[in-house]
């Protein structure tokens, strides 16, 4: 008699649990990393009635599964690392471009133009102190601009170093969190059911980790979860292999594993930062901050040496002995120490304008040579930056422009690829409120119908038990 009643109760409970799942989806529609969950429902085992056949016994919900495509996740993690790498390079190269100040009134060329313009004015009246003063001031402005640019590049290098250290700590923190979730998930799934919300939290951490460094994810059939970097596990189920940023006496600062082995990074934010931090352009390596610092050092040293060579052949105002150097620098850090010689700074009459002994007042032969140097095609020789001082600056700016444009283009391409994958991922795992509302109405109707069926069965039982047989009493 109670057979149909039990079937109706099962339908009521099934629709109720389906509504709970729908409610959970709606609540987490805006939760980052959440995957839509679906109930898996089936008919319960039928009851065999002799002579009649199998009578249905109702329904049950046997599993709640999250909607996720592992192949789309693989593609997402595979493409996120290059996105992080080129985003870092793009942003840092834009900062270097700003430091160089091209084109603007605060550029190398502007300071160099002002310096040579003051030399040309001085050549018109080399004996007048008022014509010599602008030469000293513009020379100081020119050297200070190089000093400041080099100093800012060094500050930027320290900032990148700090960013690398922070990324390493972030990678280790994410790896530890993933390992901790592995433990929770493994213990929660001993009965064969999936811990959906815990798995979403773990995949969200993997999303963050995949932008920092190139990773591969593998889950074995026994539920053990492995995250590796170029074949070496950073998370091996419960074990975490930490990353270290340390200084090597021979090779400088490197990213290694705890045991000292080098990490082979192919992409990711950490790879981009390391290229910016240590890329010197040698052997087809990336052109990072060291490359541009080295170019500034070469420019400062080469400009000072060439200018000093001609300046030393001339004579100061009223002098019978050749003049000394115009510029000075420390060969260990030419760009940051490039400045005027003390005897020029202290006395502008020591600027060697004259080409003949005695330093006659109107003798401007040597200063004309100094001015003509700017057009000397052999001012700088060797390397890709040979030519005039302007050619050298153009070469630096051209390299920087090419690198920056490449980073912007590759980042733009990678961003487009990533957005397409995100759209596909969202279409599979994302919560659609319209669909959930439709499901809610559908499950609500089933719930109401099941409750009416229970009421109907209750009436049948009441009549059968309490009223049957009362007729005729």
Number of C-alpha atoms within 10 A of each C-alpha: 10 10 12 17 19 15 19 24 18 19 24 26 17 24 26 16 18 24 21 14 19 24 15 14 22 20 12 15 18 11 12 11 20 24 26 26 20 15 17 12 15 13 13 15 13 12 12 11 9 7 6 7 10 12 11 15 19 20 20 20 18 14 13 18 16 19 16 17 12 10 10 15 18 14 15 22 24 21 21 27 28 27 26 26 27 28 21 21 25 22 13 21 22 18 15 19 15 14 17 22 16 14 13 11 10 13 18 21 19 15 21 19 15 18 21 18 16 21 24 18 14 23 22 15 17 26 21 13 12 12 19 23 17 19 22 22 16 20 24 19 17 22 23 19 20 26 22 14 22 26 16 17 20 16 12 19 20 13 13 18 19 12 16 21 17 14 20 20 16 16 23 20 16 18 25 19 18 29 23 16 20 24 16 15 21 19 11 14 13 11 8 9 12 18 17 19 16 16 20 18 18 20 17 16 18 22 18 16 26 28 24 25 28 26 27 19 17 14 11 9 7 8 16 15 21 22 24 16 18 15 10 16 18 24 24 19 22 18 17 20 17 19 23 21 18 13 11 10 7 6 7 9 15 16 23 16 16 12 10 12 11 13 15 14 16 16 23 26 27 27 25 29 24 22 21 24 23 20 19 20 16 9 6 8 12 19 20 25 25 20 20 21 23 17 20 23 25 19 21 25 22 17 20 20 18 16 20 18 15 19 26 18 18 28 30 28 23 16 18 14 15 20 24 20 23 25 25 18 19 13 13 9 18 24 28 24 21 25 24 21 14 12 16 19 19 11 12 19 22 22 26 32 33 30 22 20 16 16 26 19 15 15 23 23 16 23 25 18 16 22 18 11 17 19 14 12 14 14 20 20 13 8 7 11 19 16 20 19 23 18 18 22 17 15 17 18 17 12 13 20 15 11 19 22 15 15 22 19 14 18 21 16 13 20 19 13 16 20 12 13 19 16 12 15 20 17 11 15 18 23 23 14 14 10 11 20 14 12 15 20 12 14 21 17 13 17 23 13 16 22 17 14 19 20 14 15 19 15 12 15 16 12 12 12 11 10 10 10 10 7 6 4 4
